[in-house]
Amino acid sequence: MKKHILIIAFSLLALALFAAAPVVTGPGSYGAQVDAQPNLGYLSVSYDFTADNDCFISMEVSSDGGLTFDIIPTALTGDIGAGIVPGLGKQILWYPGSESYTVVPHSNYVVKVIADDGNTAPVIPGFVFVQGGTFDQGTVSDFYMDKFETTQVKYNAAMGLSLSTPSKPASNVSWFNAIEYCNRQSYLDNLTPYYSYDSHGTDTTTWPAGWDLTDANQYKINGNSAANGYRLPTEMEWMYAAKGGHLTPGTGYNTWSGTNLEGNLVDYAQYIANNTPGGSKNVGGKLPNELGIFDMSGNVNEWVWDESAPGSGNRVRRGGAFSSPATNCAVSFRGIKNPTFGNNLYGLRVVRSAD
């Protein structure tokens, strides 16, 4: 059994249609239907869905064309919530004014309808559920991965830094910075932080001054496998997701994330061949891979948890950056640096354990 997702783009000025997912679909032969009625104060979402049993139906809204689904409506009536029977002509009414949300008329809104049969992992907004499996590098368990590289707006807010370019990936991030961010963002999102430092617990504000300035201190960082907070992916998790996970092409794993053809790489990656003007670009600006994860080749290097070799003192980064040649953006390419190092080519992407 799977969760089935319907994504619908709409304009407040006119009815718009959007390609539906294969099981949750729109009515009749016309595709998914969203009817905005600003004068009446509601938005009507019509959908069909098939499943083996009743489902829990939820809805999320994006105001940036689907880049982020950060609006979780609560003023909803109709075929929403628990015990929704599969069938045709389902309808949800959303009253945004009742929850003090002002819908600004433009065409960048996207509605996502999710049908959950209760037999799969829960949906975490902004994350992709990566079903575990075995590949040429080993076996990984289920986990969640952020579909985007951590943005400057999220990173800077958590780390207490001034705002830069909101939709660009965070950069100048050391491995130590990445560890700290994971815990800080976990606290902000009411999750149990994953990392602790020596005997100083998980609250990074209580860690000793200068803890992140000495490479040897990396061995004082410990992870809590029972925590539900954010963490860096292991190297195998990163590679497995970049290659497409359980949705890898039947022809074999891709050389780059999303494609096996270098001629198509410009459609999937921000790298030296298409980086004009130079510098990182907004996350999600290229095509995603099979799992729906963006920028795993190019844009900024992404730190992973692993040490390059036991006792080496270096940590691994993956994916390449905006100034990298194609070879350095390949899934198989492995870069290493000491954990205090960070420059404008280094960022991060977080994961969460599924257990």
Secondary structure as the mmCIF struct_conf table of DSSP 4:
data_model
#
loop_
_struct_conf.conf_type_id
_struct_conf.id
_struct_conf.beg_label_comp_id
_struct_conf.beg_label_asym_id
_struct_conf.beg_label_seq_id
_struct_conf.end_label_comp_id
_struct_conf.end_label_asym_id
_struct_conf.end_label_seq_id
STRN STRN1 HIS A 4 PHE A 10
BEND BEND1 LEU A 12 ALA A 14
STRN STRN2 ALA A 16 ALA A 16
HELX_LH_PP_P HELX_LH_PP_P1 ALA A 19 ALA A 21
BEND BEND2 PRO A 22 VAL A 23
STRN STRN3 VAL A 24 THR A 25
BEND BEND3 PRO A 27 PRO A 27
TURN_TY1_P TURN_TY1_P1 GLY A 28 SER A 29
BEND BEND4 TYR A 30 TYR A 30
STRN STRN4 GLN A 33 GLN A 37
TURN_TY1_P TURN_TY1_P2 PRO A 38 GLY A 41
STRN STRN5 TYR A 42 PHE A 49
BEND BEND5 ASP A 52 ASN A 53
STRN STRN6 CYS A 55 SER A 62
BEND BEND6 SER A 63 ASP A 64
TURN_TY1_P TURN_TY1_P3 GLY A 65 GLY A 66
BEND BEND7 LEU A 67 LEU A 67
STRN STRN7 ILE A 71 ILE A 71
BEND BEND8 ALA A 75 ALA A 75
STRN STRN8 LEU A 76 GLY A 78
BEND BEND9 ASP A 79 ASP A 79
STRN STRN9 GLY A 81 ILE A 84
HELX_LH_PP_P HELX_LH_PP_P2 VAL A 85 PRO A 86
STRN STRN10 GLY A 87 TRP A 94
HELX_RH_3T_P HELX_RH_3T_P1 PRO A 96 GLU A 99
TURN_TY1_P TURN_TY1_P4 SER A 100 SER A 100
HELX_LH_PP_P HELX_LH_PP_P3 THR A 102 VAL A 104
BEND BEND10 PRO A 105 SER A 107
STRN STRN11 TYR A 109 ASP A 116
BEND BEND11 GLY A 118 THR A 120
HELX_LH_PP_P HELX_LH_PP_P4 ALA A 121 VAL A 123
TURN_TY1_P TURN_TY1_P5 PRO A 125 GLY A 126
STRN STRN12 PHE A 127 VAL A 130
STRN STRN13 GLY A 133 PHE A 135
TURN_TY1_P TURN_TY1_P6 ASP A 136 GLN A 137
STRN STRN14 GLY A 138 VAL A 140
STRN STRN15 PHE A 143 ASP A 146
BEND BEND12 LYS A 147 PHE A 148
HELX_LH_PP_P HELX_LH_PP_P5 GLU A 149 THR A 150
STRN STRN16 THR A 151 THR A 151
HELX_RH_AL_P HELX_RH_AL_P1 GLN A 152 MET A 159
TURN_TY1_P TURN_TY1_P7 GLY A 160 GLY A 160
TURN_TY1_P TURN_TY1_P8 PRO A 166 SER A 167
BEND BEND13 LYS A 168 LYS A 168
STRN STRN17 PRO A 169 PRO A 169
HELX_LH_PP_P HELX_LH_PP_P6 ALA A 170 ALA A 170
BEND BEND14 ASN A 172 ASN A 172
HELX_RH_AL_P HELX_RH_AL_P2 TRP A 175 LEU A 188
TURN_TY1_P TURN_TY1_P9 ASP A 189 ASN A 190
STRN STRN18 TYR A 195 TYR A 197
TURN_TY1_P TURN_TY1_P10 ASP A 198 SER A 199
BEND BEND15 HIS A 200 HIS A 200
BEND BEND16 THR A 202 THR A 202
HELX_RH_3T_P HELX_RH_3T_P2 THR A 204 THR A 206
BEND BEND17 TRP A 207 TRP A 207
HELX_LH_PP_P HELX_LH_PP_P7 PRO A 208 PRO A 208
TURN_TY1_P TURN_TY1_P11 ALA A 209 GLY A 210
HELX_RH_3T_P HELX_RH_3T_P3 TRP A 211 LEU A 213
HELX_RH_3T_P HELX_RH_3T_P4 ASP A 215 LYS A 220
STRN STRN19 ILE A 221 GLY A 223
TURN_TY1_P TURN_TY1_P12 SER A 225 ALA A 226
BEND BEND18 GLY A 229 GLY A 229
STRN STRN20 ARG A 231 ARG A 231
HELX_LH_PP_P HELX_LH_PP_P8 LEU A 232 THR A 234
HELX_RH_AL_P HELX_RH_AL_P3 GLU A 235 ALA A 242
TURN_TY1_P TURN_TY1_P13 LYS A 243 GLY A 244
HELX_RH_3T_P HELX_RH_3T_P5 GLY A 245 LEU A 247
TURN_TY1_P TURN_TY1_P14 GLY A 250 THR A 251
BEND BEND19 THR A 255 THR A 255
STRN STRN21 TRP A 256 TRP A 256
TURN_TY1_P TURN_TY1_P15 SER A 257 GLY A 258
STRN STRN22 THR A 259 THR A 259
BEND BEND20 ASN A 260 ASN A 260
HELX_RH_3T_P HELX_RH_3T_P6 GLU A 262 ASP A 267
TURN_TY1_P TURN_TY1_P16 TYR A 268 TYR A 268
STRN STRN23 GLN A 270 GLN A 270
BEND BEND21 TYR A 271 TYR A 271
HELX_RH_3T_P HELX_RH_3T_P7 ILE A 272 ASN A 274
BEND BEND22 THR A 276 PRO A 277
BEND BEND23 GLY A 279 GLY A 279
TURN_TY1_P TURN_TY1_P17 VAL A 283 GLY A 284
BEND BEND24 LYS A 286 LYS A 286
TURN_TY1_P TURN_TY1_P18 GLU A 290 LEU A 291
BEND BEND25 GLY A 292 GLY A 292
BEND BEND26 MET A 296 SER A 297
STRN STRN24 GLY A 298 GLY A 298
BEND BEND27 ASN A 299 VAL A 300
STRN STRN25 ASN A 301 GLU A 307
BEND BEND28 SER A 308 ALA A 309
TURN_TY1_P TURN_TY1_P19 PRO A 310 GLY A 311
STRN STRN26 ARG A 315 ARG A 318
BEND BEND29 GLY A 319 GLY A 319
TURN_TY1_P TURN_TY1_P20 PHE A 322 SER A 323
HELX_RH_AL_P HELX_RH_AL_P4 ALA A 326 CYS A 329
BEND BEND30 ALA A 330 ALA A 330
TURN_TY1_P TURN_TY1_P21 VAL A 331 SER A 332
STRN STRN27 GLY A 335 LYS A 337
TURN_TY1_P TURN_TY1_P22 PRO A 339 THR A 340
TURN_TY1_P TURN_TY1_P23 ASN A 344 LEU A 345
STRN STRN28 TYR A 346 GLY A 347
STRN STRN29 VAL A 351 SER A 353
#
